[in-house]
Amino acid sequence: MIRERRQQDLDLLCEIAAALDVAPSSMSGTDPRAWLERDAVELAWVYDMAPVHVAPTTNVVGHVQLYRPTEASSIPALAVCTGRPAGALLAIGRFLIKPQAHDYGIARHLLKQSRSYIQRQGKTAVLDLNANSYLTAEFCEKYGFVDLPCEDPAVAPMIYVG
């Protein structure tokens, strides 16, 4: 089940980040806990493997964070690449999935719920593939995202177009 991230989840999420074969580029040289708490967070969710009637537990296997991609955020070029005002966007970031069976389904569920939340807020969903090591262009394209050109080679932006 997806639930809001709690302070108690941060240690588990740091362990997941440490277990990744390839860390997100935005985490480079950063303490995982500081990385998880960076940016003006609109919402942070975890995927808890516990049944709804038992959660929350310590069986956290995924994480996603939604934030405003402003000049002050960790990826300021993201809003610039879209050509839209930052206030019209919400970025999907800090996407972590524990390597295990069913990780694809967990990732799909987190991405779709994030996209739905953003749409309900009247915003457009964007993400940076370089800052989300689990996500690939092919995966995101299946759920309505398309690549955007960007002059900054450090950013690989995608935008939801439905």
Rosetta blueprint (number, residue, H / E / L):
1 M L
2 I E
3 R E
4 E E
5 R L
6 R L
7 Q H
8 Q H
9 D H
10 L H
11 D H
12 L H
13 L H
14 C H
15 E H
16 I H
17 A H
18 A H
19 A H
20 L L
21 D L
22 V L
23 A L
24 P L
25 S H
26 S H
27 M H
28 S L
29 G L
30 T L
31 D L
32 P H
33 R H
34 A H
35 W H
36 L H
37 E L
38 R L
39 D L
40 A L
41 V E
42 E E
43 L E
44 A E
45 W E
46 V E
47 Y E
48 D E
49 M L
50 A L
51 P L
52 V L
53 H L
54 V L
55 A L
56 P L
57 T L
58 T L
59 N L
60 V E
61 V E
62 G E
63 H E
64 V E
65 Q E
66 L E
67 Y E
68 R L
69 P L
70 T L
71 E L
72 A L
73 S L
74 S L
75 I L
76 P L
77 A H
78 L H
79 A H
80 V H
81 C H
82 T H
83 G L
84 R L
85 P L
86 A H
87 G H
88 A H
89 L E
90 L E
91 A E
92 I E
93 G E
94 R E
95 F E
96 L E
97 I E
98 K L
99 P L
100 Q L
101 A L
102 H L
103 D H
104 Y H
105 G H
106 I H
107 A H
108 R H
109 H H
110 L H
111 L H
112 K H
113 Q H
114 S H
115 R H
116 S H
117 Y H
118 I H
119 Q H
120 R H
121 Q L
122 G L
123 K L
124 T E
125 A E
126 V E
127 L E
128 D E
129 L H
130 N H
131 A H
132 N L
133 S L
134 Y L
135 L L
136 T L
137 A H
138 E H
139 F H
140 C H
141 E H
142 K L
143 Y L
144 G L
145 F E
146 V E
147 D E
148 L L
149 P L
150 C L
151 E L
152 D L
153 P L
154 A L
155 V L
156 A L
157 P E
158 M E
159 I E
160 Y E
161 V L
162 G L
